[in-house]
């Protein structure tokens, strides 16, 4: 694990130095050749709706990278992306991983105006498990990022998927996960402090999955530097295996934020 973190920081340092050499402007969609895609973090915590124990506490971490394949007139960029998220029962005997999600994709990011970005992607997501616990599907995604004010960013994302393995299980999974997300982020002018609230309604809009997180970067400059990170999740879909079980968890750790795309 220590070697993985060292490699991650080395890659992000290279990507950030390449980005700083470019004259980056929010009016042009310029990104490093190698950089973050979604936020990457390592956090530990416990369930808030159950007694705290080794069985209700865990570690959650995510690694997400993007390789820029092609730029068109500094307005349109094509990316190959890869994200991996794990739930690690580190406090239990033998420290098993409960689940790891694998999420490769190909995306197009289009900077339409100074304040609006549109993103279109095709993704695969699976948990790499066989038998009845297998969850695997492909889906197309469209997203819009809007920055109307200096301290605020808003986003919306919708997806449509088709399934592999047991289609009945995966269709039920989407009833809990839903087909869209809405979020808003408040940040300071130097991007050092960020607070995000995300809402993910289920398909019937009868229930809502909610995620609130805050981060504070340890240094004033340098997007690749780690931030103190707190995340609270309530609802369904914390894992794909137990998609139908409602969870309420708070976790704290460190993160490396992607301020330029801020995609969830």
N, C-alpha and C positions, 0 to 999 in steps of 0.2 A: 504493500500500500504506500509506503514511504517513497519507493522508487517511482510509482505512478504519479504521485503528487509533484515530485521533482521534474519529471518529464513534462507534465502539464504546464507548470510554471515556466519552463524553458521555452515551450512552444508559444505560450501567450506573450512572453517577453519579445520573442522574435516578431510575432504578428503585430504587437503594439509599436515596436520601433519602425516597422515597415509602414504602418499607418501614419505615424508622426512625420515621416519623410514626405508623405503626400500632403498636398494642400487640401485638407478635408473641409468640405462645406456641406451644410445640410441641404443646400439647394441642388447638390449633385450626389448621386448615389455612389460614393466611393468607399470601398471597404478594403481591408487588408486581404492579401491572397489567402492567408490562413488566420482564422480568428474564431471567436465565440459565435455560436448561433443562439441557443437559448442560454439562460443563466446556468452556470455550473456552481454546485454547492455541496457541502458536506455538513450534515446537521444531525443532532441526536435529540430525542425527546420522548414523550410519553403520551398516553391517551388521557384526555381530560374527563371522559365520561365513565371511567373505570378506575378501580384502585391501582395506584402505581406499584408495579412489580416488574420482575424480569420478563414477564410475558406480555406486558402492555407497554414496554419501552423498547426502542429500537434506534437504528441509524438509517437515515435516508440520504442518498447522495446521487447527484446527477452530473454527468460529463457530456457536453454538447459542443461540437466543433463544426465549422463550415470551411470549405475550400471554394474560393471564387474561381470559376472556370472561364468566364468570359464577361467582358464589359462592352456595352454598346453606347458610345457617345456619352459615357459617364452618367447615363440616366437609367439604364437597364443593366442589371447584373444577374448572372446565372450561377447558382451555387449547388454543390453536392454537400449534403449535410448528414451528420450522424449524431444521434443522442442516445444515451444509455442511462437508465434510472434504476436504482436498486433499493430494496428494503432489506436491511440486514439485522437479523435478530442477534445482535452482538452480545447481549446480556444473558442469553440462554446457554445451556451446556452445548459445547462444540461450535457455538457461534454460527448457526446456519444462515444462509441467505433465503429469505422467504420467497423473493421473486426478483428477477431482473428483466427489464423491458428493453428491447432493441428497436431502434427507430431510425432507419436510414431514409433519405429522401432526396429529391431534386426540386429546386425552387427557382422562381424568377421574381426578382424584386425590381419594381418600377417606381422611380421617384417622379410622380406626376406634377407636383408643385413643391414649393418650399416647405409646406406643412403636411403634405399627404404622401404616403407610400402605399402602394398596392403590392400584394404578394400572392403568388399562385404556386401551388406545390402538389406533388404526388409523393405519397409516403407509404411505407410499410411499418407495421408495428406488431410485435409478437413477444411472448414471454419465453420462448424457447423450451417449453415444457410439453411433454407428450401426454397421451391418453386423455382423460376427461378434464384435466386442468389446462389443456392447450387453449391459448387465446391468440388468434392470428388473423389479421385483416389488412387489406390495402384501402387507401382512401385518397380522394382529391380534396384539397384545402384551398380556400380563398381567405385572405386577411386584409384588413385595412388599418393602417396606423396614422393617427391624426394628432398633430401638435399645434393646437390653436393658440396657446399662451406659453410664455417663457418657462413656467414652472409646472406645466401639466402636459401629460401625454395620455391619449385614449386609444384603445384598440378593440377590434371585433374580428372574430375568426369563426368560420363555419366549415364543416366537412361532410362528405358523403362517402360511405365505404361499402365495400363488398368483402365477403368473408371466405375463410378457409376452414377446414376441419368441420366441427359441429356448428352448422349455421344457426340452429335454434338458440344455442347458448350465446353466440356472438350477437345475435339480434336482441336478445334480452339484455346483453351488456350495454348496448347503445341506449336502451330505455333508461338506464341509470346514468350513463355518462352524458347523454344528450348529444346534440349535433352542433353546438355553438358555444362560444365564450365571449364575454364582454369584460373589459377591465379599464381601470384608470390608475394613473401613476402621478403622484406629486413628488417633485424633486427640487432640491435647492439649485441655485444658479450654477454652482460648480459641480453638480451631479454627485456630491459626496453623500448626501442623505436622500434615500428614496423610500416611499411608502406606496404599496400597490394593493388594490382590492380587486379581486376577480370573481365574477359570478358565472356559473355554468348551469343553466337550467336543464332539467331532464326533458325528454321528448314531449311529455304531456304538460310541462310547465307546472306540475303539481308539487315538485320538490326542486330545491336549488342546492347545488354544490358551491361552497364558498371557500375562497382562499385569500388570506391577508398576510402580507409579508413586508418586512422593513429591513433595510440594509444601511450600514454606515461605513464608508470606506475609510481605512486606517490612515491614508495619506491624502493630501489635497489634490495631487496630480497622479495620473497613471491609471488607466482603466483596468490594467491587468493586475493591479495590487488587490489583495483580498479585502473583503468587507465583513464586519460583524453582521450576522444574519439571523433573523427570527421569522418563522413561518407558522401560521395557524391554518389548519385545514378542517373543514366540516362538510360531511356529505358522503357521497359514494365515489368509488373509483380510486381509492388510495392504492389498491392493487387490482390487477386484472383478475386474479384468481377469486378474490372475495368481492367482486364488483357489486353484489347485492347487499353487502353488509355496510351499515352506516358507521362511520368513524369520526372521531373528534380528537385531533392530535395537535400538539404544539411542539416545535423543535427549534433548537438554537445551534448555530455553528458559524461557519465561514462560507463566503461565496465570492465568485468573480462574476460581475454583472456585465451584460451586453447592453450598453446604453443606447446604441445606435439603432438596433432593431427591436429589442425588448419584446420578443415573441414568446408566447406561452404555449 
